[in-house]
Amino acid sequence: MLASPVNFQRTRGAVLLSQLGLDQAEIARRCGVSQSAVSHWTTGRAIPRDGQKMRLRDAYRIPIAAWFEPATGDPSRPSRAA
């Protein structure tokens, strides 16, 4: 039996980061993290730590508060029919 997929809640910060259209490796380098960490941020699997949020704010103008707001109307997440 296959395990059901885990649904991660993306934040507005994750959506904004994804919409930049930048290479995850470059974002990772500027934030001092791995590309995998950036991938986790953009999928909603994790959120950046406080210092990383500040780097993202300074480098890419992503408000810190956006990491605490749920994404609404996220085009990368198709709605599921019940």
PAZA-44283 format. One record per atom (N, C-alpha, C, O): residue in one letter; x, y, z negated. Coordinates in steps of 0.1 Angstrom, whole numbers, padded with zeros to 4 digits, always signed. Layout:
// PAZA-44283
AXYZ/...
***
This chain:
// PAZA-44283
M+0008-0012+0000/M+0000+0000+0000/M+0009+0012+0000/M+0018+0013-0008/L+0006+0022+0009/L+0014+0034+0009/L+0009+0044-0001/L-0003+0045-0004/A+0018+0051-0007/A+0015+0061-0017/A+0009+0073-0009/A+0013+0076+0002/S-0001+0079-0016/S-0007+0091-0009/S+0004+0103-0010/S+0011+0104-0019/P+0004+0111+0001/P+0013+0122+0001/P+0011+0132-0010/P-0001+0134-0014/V+0021+0138-0015/V+0020+0148-0025/V+0017+0161-0018/V+0024+0165-0009/N+0008+0168-0023/N+0004+0182-0018/N+0011+0192-0026/N+0008+0194-0038/F+0020+0200-0020/F+0027+0210-0027/F+0020+0223-0024/F+0015+0225-0013/Q+0019+0232-0034/Q+0012+0245-0032/Q+0023+0255-0027/Q+0032+0259-0035/R+0021+0260-0015/R+0030+0270-0010/R+0026+0283-0016/R+0015+0286-0019/T+0036+0292-0019/T+0034+0305-0024/T+0035+0315-0012/T+0039+0312-0001/R+0030+0327-0015/R+0031+0338-0004/R+0046+0340-0001/R+0049+0343+0010/G+0055+0339-0011/G+0069+0340-0009/G+0074+0330+0001/G+0082+0333+0010/A+0070+0318+0000/A+0074+0307+0009/A+0069+0310+0023/A+0077+0308+0032/V+0057+0315+0024/V+0052+0318+0038/V+0060+0330+0044/V+0064+0329+0055/L+0063+0340+0036/L+0071+0351+0041/L+0085+0347+0045/L+0090+0352+0055/L+0091+0338+0037/L+0104+0334+0040/L+0104+0326+0053/L+0113+0327+0062/S+0094+0317+0055/S+0093+0309+0067/S+0091+0318+0080/S+0096+0316+0090/Q+0083+0329+0078/Q+0080+0338+0089/Q+0091+0346+0094/Q+0091+0353+0104/L+0102+0347+0086/L+0114+0355+0090/L+0120+0349+0103/L+0126+0356+0110/G+0118+0336+0105/G+0124+0329+0116/G+0139+0328+0116/G+0145+0327+0126/L+0144+0328+0104/L+0159+0327+0103/L+0163+0313+0100/L+0155+0304+0096/D+0175+0310+0103/D+0181+0297+0101/D+0182+0294+0086/D+0188+0303+0078/Q+0177+0283+0081/Q+0178+0280+0067/Q+0192+0279+0061/Q+0194+0283+0050/A+0201+0275+0070/A+0215+0275+0065/A+0221+0289+0062/A+0228+0290+0053/E+0217+0298+0070/E+0221+0312+0068/E+0215+0318+0055/E+0221+0324+0047/I+0202+0315+0053/I+0195+0319+0041/I+0202+0313+0029/I+0204+0320+0019/A+0205+0300+0030/A+0212+0293+0019/A+0225+0299+0016/A+0229+0301+0004/R+0233+0303+0026/R+0246+0309+0024/R+0245+0322+0016/R+0252+0325+0007/R+0235+0330+0021/R+0233+0343+0014/R+0228+0342+0000/R+0231+0351-0008/C+0222+0331-0003/C+0216+0330-0017/C+0225+0321-0026/C+0222+0319-0037/G+0235+0315-0020/G+0244+0306-0027/G+0238+0293-0031/G+0240+0287-0042/V+0229+0287-0022/V+0223+0274-0025/V+0224+0265-0013/V+0230+0270-0003/S+0219+0253-0014/S+0220+0244-0003/S+0209+0247+0007/S+0199+0253+0004/Q+0210+0242+0019/Q+0199+0243+0029/Q+0187+0235+0025/Q+0176+0239+0027/S+0190+0224+0018/S+0179+0216+0012/S+0170+0224+0002/S+0158+0223+0002/A+0177+0233-0006/A+0169+0241-0015/A+0160+0251-0008/A+0149+0253-0012/V+0165+0257+0003/V+0157+0266+0011/V+0145+0259+0017/V+0134+0264+0017/S+0148+0247+0022/S+0137+0238+0027/S+0126+0236+0017/S+0114+0237+0020/H+0131+0233+0005/H+0121+0231-0006/H+0113+0243-0009/H+0101+0243-0012/W+0119+0255-0009/W+0112+0267-0011/W+0102+0270+0000/W+0090+0273-0003/T+0105+0267+0012/T+0096+0270+0023/T+0084+0261+0024/T+0074+0264+0029/T+0086+0249+0019/T+0075+0239+0019/T+0067+0239+0006/T+0056+0233+0005/G+0071+0247-0004/G+0064+0248-0016/G+0068+0237-0026/G+0061+0236-0037/R+0078+0229-0023/R+0082+0218-0032/R+0089+0224-0044/R+0089+0218-0055/A+0095+0236-0043/A+0102+0243-0054/A+0101+0258-0052/A+0098+0262-0041/I+0104+0265-0062/I+0105+0280-0060/I+0119+0284-0065/I+0125+0277-0073/P+0123+0295-0059/P+0137+0300-0063/P+0138+0304-0078/P+0128+0308-0084/R+0150+0302-0083/R+0152+0307-0097/R+0152+0322-0097/R+0153+0328-0086/D+0152+0328-0108/D+0151+0343-0109/D+0162+0350-0101/D+0159+0360-0094/G+0174+0346-0103/G+0185+0353-0095/G+0184+0351-0080/G+0187+0360-0073/Q+0179+0340-0076/Q+0177+0337-0062/Q+0165+0345-0057/Q+0166+0350-0045/K+0155+0347-0065/K+0144+0356-0061/K+0149+0370-0059/K+0145+0377-0049/M+0158+0375-0067/M+0163+0388-0066/M+0172+0389-0053/M+0171+0399-0046/R+0180+0379-0050/R+0187+0379-0037/R+0178+0379-0025/R+0181+0387-0015/L+0168+0371-0026/L+0158+0371-0015/L+0151+0385-0013/L+0148+0389-0002/R+0148+0391-0024/R+0142+0404-0024/R+0151+0414-0018/R+0147+0422-0009/D+0164+0414-0022/D+0174+0424-0017/D+0177+0421-0002/D+0179+0431+0005/A+0179+0409+0001/A+0183+0406+0015/A+0172+0406+0025/A+0174+0410+0037/Y+0160+0401+0021/Y+0149+0399+0031/Y+0136+0406+0027/Y+0126+0405+0034/R+0137+0414+0016/R+0125+0422+0012/R+0113+0414+0009/R+0101+0418+0012/I+0115+0402+0003/I+0104+0394-0002/I+0102+0398-0017/I+0110+0395-0025/P+0090+0403-0020/P+0087+0407-0033/P+0088+0396-0043/P+0083+0385-0040/I+0094+0398-0055/I+0094+0387-0065/I+0081+0382-0068/I+0079+0370-0070/A+0071+0391-0069/A+0057+0387-0073/A+0051+0377-0062/A+0043+0369-0066/A+0056+0377-0050/A+0051+0368-0039/A+0053+0354-0043/A+0046+0345-0038/W+0063+0351-0051/W+0066+0337-0054/W+0057+0331-0065/W+0057+0319-0068/F+0048+0340-0070/F+0038+0336-0080/F+0024+0336-0075/F+0015+0333-0082/E+0023+0340-0062/E+0010+0341-0056/E+0008+0330-0046/E+0016+0327-0038/P-0004+0323-0047/P-0006+0312-0038/P-0008+0317-0024/P-0013+0328-0021/A-0003+0310-0014/A-0005+0313+0000/A-0019+0312+0004/A-0026+0302+0000/T-0025+0322+0011/T-0038+0321+0016/T-0038+0322+0031/T-0031+0329+0036/G-0046+0314+0037/G-0047+0314+0051/G-0033+0309+0058/G-0030+0314+0068/D-0026+0300+0051/D-0013+0296+0056/D-0015+0288+0069/D-0020+0277+0069/P-0010+0294+0080/P-0012+0288+0093/P-0004+0274+0095/P-0007+0267+0104/S+0006+0272+0086/S+0013+0259+0087/S+0006+0248+0080/S+0011+0236+0081/R-0004+0250+0073/R-0012+0240+0066/R-0026+0239+0072/R-0035+0247+0068/P-0029+0230+0081/P-0042+0229+0086/P-0052+0225+0075/P-0049+0217+0067/S-0064+0230+0076/S-0074+0226+0066/S-0079+0212+0069/S-0079+0208+0081/R-0082+0205+0059/R-0087+0191+0060/R-0102+0191+0059/R-0108+0198+0050/A-0108+0183+0068/A-0123+0182+0067/A-0125+0172+0056/A-0118+0162+0054/A-0136+0174+0048/A-0139+0165+0037/A-0146+0152+0042/A-0150+0144+0034/
***
